[in-house]
Amino acid sequence: MMNRYRLFLCVVLFCAVILCSACQGKTLPSATPPVAAAEALIPTETEVVVEVQEPTATMQPTGTPEPSPTPRGPLACNLTFDSDRDGNLEIYTMGPDGSNQVNLTNHPANDYEPVWAPYGSAIAFVSERETEGEGEGGKFIYVMDADGANLRQLSNENDSQSPDWSMDGNWIAYTAYGDIFVIPADGSAESINLTNSEAHDQLPKISPDSQQIAWMTGEEPNRQIHIMDLDGSNKRAVTEGGNVHDLEWTVDGRIFTHWEQPDGICSNCVVSADENNVIDGGGKGTIQEYLPFWTTDGNRVELIFGDIYGTGREDIILVGEIFPDIFLYLTHDAGNNRNPDAPALCGPVGASEVIEATEPAAAGMGTFTIGYETGNGNNMTPFHQDDLDRACTELGVQCVRGNSITDLADQGVDAILSFSNRWDVQGSYPQIHEVASQGIPLFVLNAETGEPGVYNLSAETEVLTVSLTWMFKEMGDVGEFVYFNFGGNNFHQNIIDTVLKDYPGIKATAIPAQYGDQSLTGDSISQLIKDHPEVDAIWANEGQMDIFWGMNDHLGDSQLPLTTCVPRRDMLEAWKERVDNGALFRCIAFIQPGGVAYEGVYAAYYLLSGMQINPDALVGDWGNTLRYPIPVITNDTLDDWIAQLDTFREGMYQTLELPPMSAEEIRQAWFND
């Protein structure tokens, strides 16, 4: 499970930010934390009680700051932490506002390092109590229910530390004897030593998809991060050189670490698990994008512990711009309070809602059910499926797949996502009309319909309109324009005709094009340019790569027709090479949305939760298409965008696309505050 807290090292960074603010004329809070939590916050008084999913078969491994005003919303789930306020370390829980702090262990031996099961059903922790039957203490992993009941010893290796729960609830990883172990969370099988090496291995963290484990190996000052599959196979290094101090999985499957990076790229580093990319994770206000801790209204904050104001003790604190003093204390007693954690599947639910789940693996744990269908079966890519699964997991909603939108409506889902395209959305109009008339929120992805009650997550109209308008303006509002509208697409034809009305000096010629008829090839484009040098622009809704390469025989011409380019890395670099070599080649390309599945789930969830869509966020001819900030690449901006290609992700057919917006970005972009 991903522990959602910052280690003490990060506190130093936050202190530096506060000191810097003081230098700029801002008042530095004094040295004693608030004496009370904000009264208006509503704690989660009822524990989330669900059963952990049954494990699979055993693996075979190869001055005083003033009390802060009430923030915008409490955290969604109860927290667990360890504290020595009672004379020794005990495991506590508390409400999301710091209220209702309860000692769950209340034992003379030390109990510490608690981690929630992903659904909030149980807590794993380290205990030094005497073991059953042996009468001696040590360090072992124990598990108890969320209320402290049903205590049981899990590990048998003395020196067991740093437990981490898998997101699917099946496994707990931990450290013992300098190796990494994993064990079924219900204790149904013996533990497995996954590393069994001479190196000192510690701090295992299971990936969000429950398929990999990252851990630290080696000693100071050359400690590195390695990664392996959950069964211990496929071990490989993630960092090289310098020294790492900690690690956490980010919500998008990368690794966050405080790393003395030898090339100076970062100290708060975000590293891809495939070792190919290292970026600077930033500081306060940016780290929460990678390690979010959600408030009930969808704000991301950070959950840390430390002694920020020099009080001589450590406390648990929320950090975020939504708090007037940046820091909001959750604990303020005489003890040291450390290692806060919340259920990994704790998302932005309402403060008054109680999350109730039945069978986590089968039914999810949310209060809503979101259905999705894939049209002709090819509209939902593996990337879409991964994004959808991640959003459903983060929110704890039940997401079910159906054969059609009417089938899903018959099942009584609360909202529907339709993975579509231009042809599907036209052919599905009767079903769309029927479902929309029932008042079920319907989100059409990657296509657009004007049916009332439907929201489109697409940039289709914008991209077509902007590309045509760009061409006609570049032509000086006059000249010869040739276009290929494959399949006689009426939607696209209407856009072409609408834009042409504003440019009466453009002579447009449609070349009939059907799928599979070879009407557009590289050779046919080359011949078209040769036979009709007067053509100023060539546009197509398919086959753009054929147009691009068909111009190769004419790169020395005095002028090439304007066209559209495919946003692939190799195509953009080939475009730049043409321009750098002096070819009179002009093109336009768009980086289109790639995260519609993730964004669609969140949009549906926010709408079902009572949020209102901002009318200013709706565009298109029917005013029901959610606006995206689409990067537009032309000759003038080509170099700038090539330098930023790593900010995009690679989708199907190597096409670059916008990654999903974060949950907070979705809320800010499309919904009213």
Order of alpha helices (4+ residues) and beta strands (2+ residues): alpha-beta-beta-beta-beta-beta-beta-beta-beta-beta-beta-beta-beta-beta-beta-beta-beta-beta-beta-beta-alpha-beta-beta-beta-beta-beta-alpha-beta-alpha-beta-alpha-beta-alpha-alpha-beta-beta-alpha-beta-alpha-beta-alpha-beta-alpha-beta-alpha-beta-beta-alpha-beta-beta-beta-alpha-beta-beta-alpha
